Amino acid sequence: LHYSHKGNKLLLILILTKYRFCSLASPHSDSITAHFIFLFNFQVEIRDDVGDSSDVGPVFRQESYFHWAFGVLEPDHYGAIDVTTGQSILFIPRLPEDYATVMGHIATLEEVKQSYQVDLVYYVDEIPQRLRELQAKPNLLLLSGTNSDSGKNTRTAAFDGISQFHSNQTVLHPVISELRVIKTEMELEVLRYVSRVSSAAHMHVMRQVKAGKITREYQAEAEL
């Protein structure tokens, strides 16, 4: 079985994740019935020690809860899941045309929808409008909590106009944390596959490290 970012198996996991999410979140919701699980992928940036280099930017790392729920690789996205219906929505940044000059093709709404197998895709500047179109008085379940291992706090989603909506910051964190800890059989299958590929790659590199062929660390890294 071959996996890729856009492979059917991984997309199926993402779809099933959303439904597992809703089934656990629903019983914990309060008396307001129109609930949206609402997440965003703030910039997690890691910069290598490059001294005073002015042409090396920070390395983007996806926010882990957001990546688990939506599989999105790019920054500055928001995501919502309708707890009642399981419908999933991505909100993407509206990029200027000159972005394509340096970064290449700008994905359309339909392309993003197909890539991440969500039900709807809109732009970030449309969030308040689109949420009201989906539910007259939506209640947003926002992620807020502390990682019990690292002691770090999550960043709660924020956008222009969020004060117009009811929100709850207590329900979501324990639910999503439990779901991430307890893997489904399909998730375990993917983890086993990744482990097999990684182990095979490292064994291949070890066989190639020999005098006259690969003698330096950067060569081994390139071979990997």
N, C-alpha and C positions, 0 to 999 in steps of 0.2 A: 504494500500500500504506500503510495507516494503522497506526500503532503506538500502544500505550498501555501503562501499567505492567502491566495484566492482559491485554494482547493475546496472541494465540496465538503469534506469532513470537517475542516476548521470552521467553515461558514455554518454548518449545521450545529456545531458546538455553540457558536455565538447566538444562533436563533434559540436553541434550547436554554441557554443561559438566561435570556430575557424572560422566558416563561417560568423558569425556576425562581427567578427574582420576584416576579409578580405574585407567585403562589405563596411565598413566604412573607412578602411585604403586606399583602392585603389584610390578614388577620390582625396585624399590629396597628393598622391605620386608625385614626380617630374618627369622629363623627362626620367630618367633611368627606363626601364620597368621591369627588372628582380628584384623584391623586395622580401626580406625575413624579416618578423618580427622576431627579434632575441632577446631572453631573457635568463637570467641565474638566478639560485637560489643561490646567495651567502649565506654564513653561517650567519644566524641571531641567535646569541647565547645569552641565558639568564642564568645567574648563580645565584642560590639561595645563600643567606647568610649562608654559611656553615663554616665560620671561616677558620681555617687552614687545613681543611680536604684535604688530598691528594688523596683520592680515589673517589671523586665525580667530574665528568666532567660537562661541560656546557650543558644546555638543548637546543636542536636544535629547532628553529622555522622557518617554511618555509617562504620565501619571498612572500608577499601576491599577487603581480601581477603575479608571476610565477605560484603560486598555482591556481589562478583563471583561468589562460589560459590552464594549463596542468593537474592539479589535482595531481601532483607528491608530494609524502611525503618525499622522501629521499633527502639528500644534494648533492651538487656538480654536478648538472645536468645543461645542456643547452637545450634550445628548440628553434625551428625555424618553422615558418609557411609561406608557399609560398602564397603570396598575390593573385597571378593570379589563382592558381589551388585549394587553400585551403589545399594542402597537408601539413601534420604536421610531424615534425622530432624531436626526442629526442636524445640527445647526453649524454651518461652515463659514469661515471668514470670506467676505466679499473682497477678493483680491483685485488690485488695479491691473489694467492691461499690460503695463510695462513690467509687471512681475514675470511674465513669460519670457522676456528678453534674456533674463539671467537664469531663471529657474525652470524654464520649459513650459510645456502645455499646462494650462489651468483646467482642472477637471470640472466638467459641468455637473449640475445637480443630479442629472440622471446617471452619470458615470459614478458619482460617489454612492448613489443609492445601490447600484449594481455591485460595486466593489465591496461594500460592507453589509449588504443584504438587510437594509433597514426599510421601513415602510414609507417614510417621508424624509425629504431633505430640504431645508430652507437655509437662508442666510442668518448670521448672528444678529444683524441689525433688525431682524423681523421677529425676534423671540416673543416679545409681549403680544404682538398682533396674532401670531400663529397659535400661541397657547390659548388665547381667548376664542379663537375659531374652533379649536378642538374641544374645549370645555368652557362653559360660560363663567364659572368661578373655580378655577383650578387651585388645588392645594399642592404645593411643591414639597416633596420629601427631599431634603438637602443632606448631603454627607457632612457629618461633623462628629469627630471622635478622636481618640488617642490610640496610636498603635501600641499594643501591650508589650511588644518586644523592643522597639526603638524609643518609645516615649514621645515620638513626634506626633503632632496634631495634623489632621487633614485640613485642607483649605476648602472652605465652604463656597459653593458657586455663587457668583454675583454677576449681574448684568444691568444695563440701564433699564429701569422700570421694574426691577424685582420687588421694590417696596409696595407695588400695587397688588401683590399676590399674597395669599395666606401661605405660610410655610411651617414645616416641622423639621427640627434638627436632631430629634432623639430616636426616631424609628429606624432610620436607614443604616447607620453604621454597624450595629450588631448583626443585622440581617445580612448585609453584603460581606461582612468579615467571615461569618459562618459559611456562606456559600463558597467563598474563595478557599477556605481551609479544607472543606469536605469535597473531594473530587468525584466526579461521575466516572463511570467506567470508560466513557468515550474520551474524557480528559486524560485519564490514566493511560489510555492507549497512545495518545499523542505524546505524552511525556516519555513513555517507553521508547517510542520511535526516535524522538530527539536524542535520548541517551544513547541509543544504538549508533546513530549517525555520528554523534560527537566522539564516542569511544573509538569507532572505526577510523575517524579522521586523525585522532591523536596517535593511534597505533601506527598509522601510515607514516606520520611525521617522524616518529621514533625510528622506524626502519630506514628512513632516508638520511638521518643525521649521521654522517660518516665523513672521514677525512677525504678531501678532494671533491665532495659533493655539496653537502650543507654543513657549514661549520659555524655560522653566526645566527644569533637569535632572530634577526629580521628576516633571514632566509627561511628559517623554520616557520615563522609566522605567515610568510607569503605562501609556503607550501600547504599550510593548514587551510 
